[in-house]
Structure formats: C-alpha cells, structure tokens
Amino acid sequence: MPIHSPYKLIVAAKDGTVVRTVDLAHRRTLTIGRSPRCDLTMDIDSISRRHATMIFLNDTWTLVDSDSKSKFKVNNEKADHAPLSEERPIQIGGAYFWLQAAPSTPVRPSTDASAPTEQLWTPAVSDGPQASLKIMDLEARPVHHCALEGELTTIGTSAEADCSLDIAGWAPIQLALIQEQSGAALLDVAPEHQLRLRGKSCRRWAGHETTLFRCGDHLLQWDSESPSSQAGSGIWDAIQNDSIG
C-alpha cells in the first residue's frame, strides 16, 4: 500500500542533538530497540531489546509498545500506544522521537550534527505468506483466516483493514501481522489492546511455533514459518551482536 504523506523520523539525544534521521516514505512499519534485528537499533541501556513498533495506519504513524520493560513517555506520562507528530516528541529511554514532514517543515533542533539518513532493512517480496492467523469463536469454530503477505496485514472492523471482520468489541484496526527481520510478528495495535497469552496481557508475539491467544471473545491460532538461517539481520550485524539481555 503506498504512503501518501511521507515523513522522516527524527531522533534526538537528551541534550537536543539530533542523532538520527530515518526516511519513512516507503515504509509502513518500523521496529525500534537495542537488538540488531530491529529496523532502528538504539544502543542505549534504558531501551529494551525490542522496545516499540511504529505502524502507519489511516495516514498516521502510531507508536505501539512491544511489551518493553518501561514503555515510553508522552508528555512525561508512561504510555504503550500514541500517535507520532511533528509538535510533540515521544521519549523512549534516553532518546526522543518525532516526525518531520518532507520537505517543507523545518526540523528543530538543527540537524547539522546528525548522522546520515539510515539505510533501512527492506522487507522481502515473498512468494507466499510468512504467517497466518486463524480466528475462532470461544468454541474453536473457525470464523476467518488471515495471512501475512508483504510488510503488513491489518485486521479489524474497519473497511480500511486488510482483513475486515464484523467482530463486536474489536477496534477498527485491532491486530497487525508484520514482517520483521527476524521473521513474522503479531502485534495488537489498538489503543485498548485485548490480546492475551496464557491469561496475561500481550502486545507483541513473534514465536515460530503454533500458539493460541485470546482477543476479546475470540480465540486466535498463530502459525509462522521459521526464518531462513541464511537471512542476515541487517546493517547492524557488523557493529553489534544479539547477546544483550
């Protein structure tokens, strides 16, 4: 799906110095964390290995927590779901994130000291689905089947969702299947998330085994292919390893 309102993501240190700019013009998702398998790797102790995911929905970039230890801060209040904007930075650990519309809006503070725009890992064009989600009622009777093909597949009650379903209690966009560097992931992207695993709240899941979830009054069966052992983990492999806890 083409993005009609391209942005850049601006990342600044606590002192206001801009340290990263990321071109989002051709992306619908962006993962953030310490792991080199995230799209944007931040080597900061206060950021979790997989801290958050940015997702482009209804012409808006939204930041969703990925079950991190500390979530993120909006107006100095902890949150796990928030829209990104040009006017208000969002704090993740010791870094601040906001959007810049390209090309007319000036960046504040100055980007003179920033690094070049990141060259991001790009989701591969696949010959088939990387993951699937079977949606069932509470008696395990099938209701619908959704598959991840490409970078992103959205699920919800809105006609704008890739898989549009008439399920009471679900948000217009409730769930998203995402292609990440380490494989497919399931993310609950609704402001009031309902995904639960073994009775506990769950925002993100990326296991490669068959897994059963509950979302509201429905059961979900997740199946995902294991990523190729030959697949690299992106441009950060040369400078970091994935052993950080």
C-alpha positions, 0 to 999 in steps of 0.5 A, a space after each residue: 500500500 503506498 504512503 501518501 504523506 511521507 515523513 522522516 523520523 527524527 531522533 534526538 539525544 537528551 541534550 537536543 542533538 539530533 542523532 538520527 534521521 530515518 526516511 519513512 516514505 516507503 515504509 509502513 512499519 518500523 521496529 525500534 530497540 537495542 537488538 540488531 534485528 530491529 529496523 532502528 537499533 538504539 544502543 542505549 541501556 534504558 531501551 529494551 531489546 525490542 522496545 516499540 513498533 511504529 505502524 502507519 495506519 489511516 495516514 498516521 504513524 502510531 507508536 505501539 509498545 512491544 511489551 518493553 520493560 518501561 514503555 515510553 513517555 508522552 508528555 512525561 506520562 508512561 504510555 504503550 500506544 500514541 500517535 507520532 507528530 511533528 509538535 510533540 516528541 515521544 521519549 523512549 529511554 534516553 532518546 526522543 522521537 518525532 516526525 518531520 514532514 518532507 520537505 517543507 517543515 523545518 526540523 528543530 533542533 538543527 540537524 547539522 550534527 546528525 548522522 546520515 539518513 539510515 539505510 533501512 532493512 527492506 522487507 522481502 517480496 515473498 512468494 507466499 505468506 510468512 504467517 497466518 492467523 486463524 480466528 475462532 469463536 470461544 468454541 474453536 469454530 473457525 470464523 476467518 483466516 488471515 495471512 501475512 503477505 508483504 510488510 503488513 496485514 491489518 485486521 479489524 472492523 474497519 473497511 480500511 483493514 486488510 482483513 475486515 471482520 464484523 467482530 463486536 468489541 474489536 477496534 477498527 484496526 485491532 491486530 497487525 501481522 508484520 514482517 520483521 527481520 527476524 521473521 513474522 510478528 503479531 502485534 495488537 495495535 489498538 489503543 485498548 489492546 485485548 490480546 492475551 497469552 496464557 491469561 496475561 496481557 500481550 502486545 507483541 508475539 513473534 514465536 515460530 511455533 503454533 500458539 493460541 491467544 485470546 482477543 476479546 471473545 475470540 480465540 486466535 491460532 498463530 502459525 509462522 514459518 521459521 526464518 531462513 538461517 541464511 537471512 542476515 539481520 541487517 546493517 547492524 550485524 557488523 557493529 553489534 551482536 544479539 547477546 544483550 539481555 
